[in-house]
Every structure is written in structure tokens, then in C-alpha cells.
Amino acid sequence: MIPQETIDKILNMTRIEEVIGDFVPLRKTGANYKGCCPFHDEKTPSFVVSPAKGLFKCFGCGKAGNVITFLKEKEKLSYAEAIKYLGNKYHVEVVETELTPEEKEKRDVRESLQIVNKFAAEWFEKTLWESEEGKSVGLAYFMERGFTEEVLRKFRIGYCLQENNAFTNAAEGNGYKLEYLQRVGLTSVSENGKTDKFQGRVIFPVTSLSGNVVGFGGRVVTPANEQVAGGAKYVNSPNSEIYDKSFVLYGLSLAKNEIVKKDECILVEGFTDVLSLYQSGIQNVVASLGTALVQGQINLIKRFTKNIVVMFDGDAAGIKAAIRVIDNCLENDMNVRVVLLPDSADSDTFTQQHSSQEIADYIDEHKTDFLTFRIRLAEHECANDPIKRAQFINAITETLAKIPNLITRSVFIQECSKLLDIDVQALKNQMAINMDNSLR
């Protein structure tokens, strides 16, 4: 709990026009400030901030409130998070409750690990842009694939040298403890000595919602690098006190405002898929850190939108992964659409071959609801085989049963009945059997 006197002190120091001015270009008009509303698209400014009243109001969309309301709506913060945000801005320390010695130790460790990751991100980034190896191997890889300096810097892309423990030596030389380097998965120690876990790889920093670096993904980009790096193409940070991949989405800290603006989140498979779409102008895009989208990640997306577009490769693995994501999202009352790329393309190569407008048009034209997506797949898989057709319909009823909203479920049952020429009651009966079996 944050003491009331701390809250009062922070709110007394807060100037609403300064806080909102960090997000919206404001122009002074008399006693008030005016700008374009951050909550909807407009060309003529109708968003007014009143310092005297401590309030904002948009006369276009109707959004209104105080500085806390603004932060909760714009940044999707809780009340306590908004107070902490303001405390940080106005240099007021926010101490919630007195911590036990164990809690203080845990907090100190977390802070130390965050500092270690911050150093690592900066070192990797500097290595990419300033070292000969970083430029000739890492930077060359991205430039050959058409990535711009702007997007690489935006996502803080880096590189770890092929030398066995170059990073570890640099970190220890700057006073960072080996214990902490191990805990966040940056260094491994064996009887042969210390080894950089990400050696010879390009680095993708993974950030929390607030933008703090909590982990890393590393990818080898040449056969020589793969041999130096031990044969594994990808290496990712393990879970730690500051990182749980089940509660993180790659790119979300940069995409969140655009997700709110578009009221839609595009989910892709990998790091470079995010970079490619972001560079092409489609910036409401994130990637799950694995093949599935789990509960914690779904909850993150739901803070910003209930609409998700799954944009995976059109090969067998991509289709299988898309189906898993669909079921998980439906269980959480999300609206799911699917876009499958051509069989020979992934998001990265697809965006290189098409203009920004062509990509946006492709997504709009090819995104389909989950039912249509599944039925189109079945047309090829089942053909004239009645057994496979029956198995598919049973699988569809299992998916329909996951929809918690009764009206939404009923609509899709009716649609399924028409598309598959199956009696509505038969679908409902089988769905009830499946639901009953799942409870046993």
C-alpha cells in the first residue's frame, strides 16, 4: 500500500499538461492546452487540457478525466502503477509498505539482475555497431535482409562476439557479479571455465511492458558462427527472478499504443517477423516467445484489445501452431482471426517482397475467422473420406465448447451447421458430450 501522504505529495506536484505533454503535442490556447486526441484518429485538434481544473477532455470521442485517468487509459496502468509513474517523473520516492529482511533481499537481487541485463543490452548493442566483427557479421546479416538502422536501433538489436568469454570479462571488469550473470543466463560456468551463453549470435533484447530488458534471444547467422556457438541456432534466456516468458511478449512495449489505436494485435512467430512488419509500418505486432500463446501472455494482450490476428507461416508447423493459439484465445473470450502466409514465405521474407500497402491489403483480405480457417483446412485434409470428416467435425465441436460467451458460441454453432451441412442439435449434443468428458 502506498501511504496517502505520498500520494498527496505526488498529486500536488503533478502538472497535468506536463504529463500529457509527454504523449501528445500540446499548444497553449488561452488558459488551456489543445492537441490531437491520442485515443482516436483526428486531423483537427479537439483534445483540451485544463491545468486549472486538472482535467482533460476530448470533444470528439468524449474521453475525459484527470491525470490518473489519462495514464490508466493511455498506458493501461493500474492506479498504483500510475502513482509510481508520476512519482518517478517528479522524483518522489514511493515506498509502499515496510519490507521484511527476506523481501528486501529479494528486491535487491531483482534490482541487481535488472542492472546486469541493462549493461548486457548496452554492451551487445555497442558491439553490433562499433566492433569489426559486429559490423561484418551481425550488422551485415541485417542489412542484407533489408533492415534499416532505424528499426535495429528501435529494438536495440545487438551482437555477442565469437570469443569464448568476451562479454563475461567485460561485465566482471565493470564490477558485475558472476553469480548474477549466471542467474539471468548470460554466462555459464564449467570445469573448462566461463562461457558467454550468446557467443557468436545476434541479440534480440526482450523487454517488459515498461521497456526494461528482462531477457535475450540469440540467433546464429552464419555457418561459422553456428560452429562456434555450439550448434544450436537459437538460444534464449532462462526464466529468472525478473523473467518469465509466460508473461512477456516480444515487441509489446513498442506495440502497445498502436494495438490500442487499431484495437487489434497481430501475433507472429519470431523476432525478425516483428521487426519486418514494424519496419513496413504495421506496428501493432508482437511475437510469443515459443510456439504457443499461454495464459499470462493472453492476459497481457487483453489489457489492450480483445481482437487478435494470428499471422503464421502457411506450412504444416505454422498451421499446427495457429490451431493451438486459436483454442487458447477462444477459451479467454478473445476474437480470433487467422492469416496464413503463402507456403514458401514467412513474415520476414514476405515483407521484403511486398510494399507496406500490399502487406496491409494482404492482411485485410486474407484474415478469416477461426471457423472458416479450420473448415478450409478440412476441405483439403478430409476430401471424400467420411471418417476423416467426422473426426474433423468432432474436433470443431471441441473448439466451439471452449467459447465462454453463450451468444458467441451459439452464432458459431449456427454458422458451423450451415457451412458443414450438419444439424445444429447434433453439433450441440456432441459438444455437450465433449464438455462432459473433459470434466471427468
RAQUIFEN-V710222 format. One line per field, one symbol per residue. ss: DSSP state (@ for helix, = for strand, . for the rest). A space follows every 50 residues. Layout:
ss: ???
This chain:
ss: ...@@@@@@@@@@..@@@@@@.....===..====...........==== ....====.....==.@@@@@@@@@...@@@@@@@@@@@........... @@@@@@@@@@@@@@@@@@@@@@@@@@@@@@.@@@@@@@@@@@@@....@@ @@@@...===.....@@@@@@@@....@@@@@@...====..====.... =======.....=======...@@@@@@.....===...=..=.@@@.== .@@@@@@@@@@@..====..@@@@@@@@@.....====......@@@@@@ @@....======...@@@@@@@@@@@@@@@@...======......@@@@ @@@..@@@@@@@@@@@.==@@@@@@@@@@@@@...@@@@@@@@@@@@@@@ .....@@@@@@@@@@@@@@@...@@@@@@@@@@@@@@@@.
